[in-house]
Amino acid sequence: MTNLERLKLELSNKVYYTDVEYTVFLSENNLVSTGIYSKATNQIDLLETVLSILETLSNDVDIMRKIDSKDIINVDQAYKYLAERIQSVKVKIIEVEESKVENYSNIRPLFFN
């Protein structure tokens, strides 16, 4: 699965932007759209890309309302949903970063002076 495909999956395959625009978001977060997605090395960058996209949508919720018209009726609902989703992505980024730090903190030196 490519980084672009994984990004679309993370966004529930909602077409907020074109593939070209998604590619720009990915490159801004150090990912190549055609590169193979690796959770171990790309997860944080991908989540930061999702965060960037959601933040741009919060600047123009009409884009989101056009795509999610069944679930989101008014601007207040759209903004509330985006704020919750942005917060959940931020929490996920922190959790992933902390889990990587915890994995390294269990390594003890073998030799002492």
Secondary structure, DSSP 8 states (H G I E B T S, - for coil): -BHHHHHHHHTTT--SS-HHHHHHHHHHTT--TTSB--HHHHHHHHHHHHHHHHHHHHH-HHHHHHHSTTT--SHHHHHHHHHHHHHHHHHHHHHHHHHHHHHHHT---S---
